[in-house]
Amino acid sequence: MNAALPLSVFIIAKDEADRIGDTIRAVRDLTDDLVVVDSGSTDGTQSIAEALGARVIFNPWPGYGPQKRFAEEQCRYDWLLNVDADEVVPPPLAAEIRALFSTSEPPRPAYKLGIAEIFPGEEKPHPWAYTLWPVRLYRKDKGRYSPSLVHDRVDLAPGVKPGRLKTVIHHYSVRSLGDQLDKLNRYSDQQARDLELRGIEIPTWRIFFELPANFLKAYIGRRHFVRGVYGFLTAMNYAISRHLRVAKHYERRKLAKAGEGRAAAPGRAPW
């Protein structure tokens, strides 16, 4: 076993018993401060995480950004690595991270890590698979997670230019098509609420174009077409979720205006 790095690893989770074990095992040799913030699992996620050496902390779900900010505050070290409960850091990436700390401080205060999806039936990311490159390794005095309910990103301090590691995280985000659609449906509720809180109004005409436009975005732009039939189906799920985001946003505005109209109408006399 290699010596632990001056690095905290944090994970947010809920009902991830089938996946979080692989996530923790992939990073536990990097750190002696592995934090799992759980928002109320009922499937034994907490016990699995504790048995693998994690420090498990309960925090009711406040949204993606606030939950990750809460997790940041529980970490002991200045350097943080964030992985999600459905992600696995492969050994070459763990070696890259270890190499950054081999002499002294890493040369940059933040690093982008590639995240590539692995769909059911695949053993590794498709070589042409679409890859996101968010900041996931950073000093917490140089960056913090956005407080947004839905936008999962690290806001870096002015002037900070992140580096970029070569090896990608393996992202097992899709348990099944039905589970993916359930997850995206719940996420669209939060997105609609977030738009309302920020006072943003999406034009009604977009309801008619959101689904086909986002299917093309996923199937062509994000190269789901290279994954065959399954890629077509996941692109459809993505498009449906983006349609639901706009549809629920429209519904919330319509109901809010109807409520204002009732409130403004004169009430009946009590006799």
TARA-V482818 format. One record per run of one state. SS is the DSSP state (H for helix, E for strand, - for the rest). FROM is the first residue (numbers start at 0). LEN is the number of residues. If there is no record, write none. Layout:
# TARA-V482818
ss:SS from:FROM len:LEN
ss:SS from:FROM len:LEN
This chain:
# TARA-V482818
ss:- from:0 len:6
ss:E from:6 len:7
ss:- from:13 len:6
ss:H from:19 len:11
ss:- from:30 len:3
ss:E from:33 len:5
ss:- from:38 len:6
ss:H from:44 len:7
ss:- from:51 len:3
ss:E from:54 len:4
ss:- from:58 len:5
ss:H from:63 len:11
ss:- from:74 len:4
ss:E from:78 len:4
ss:- from:82 len:4
ss:E from:86 len:2
ss:- from:88 len:2
ss:H from:90 len:10
ss:- from:100 len:9
ss:E from:109 len:8
ss:- from:117 len:13
ss:E from:130 len:9
ss:- from:139 len:3
ss:E from:142 len:3
ss:- from:145 len:8
ss:E from:153 len:3
ss:- from:156 len:6
ss:E from:162 len:2
ss:- from:164 len:4
ss:E from:168 len:3
ss:- from:171 len:5
ss:H from:176 len:21
ss:- from:197 len:6
ss:H from:203 len:5
ss:- from:208 len:1
ss:H from:209 len:12
ss:- from:221 len:2
ss:H from:223 len:41
ss:- from:264 len:7
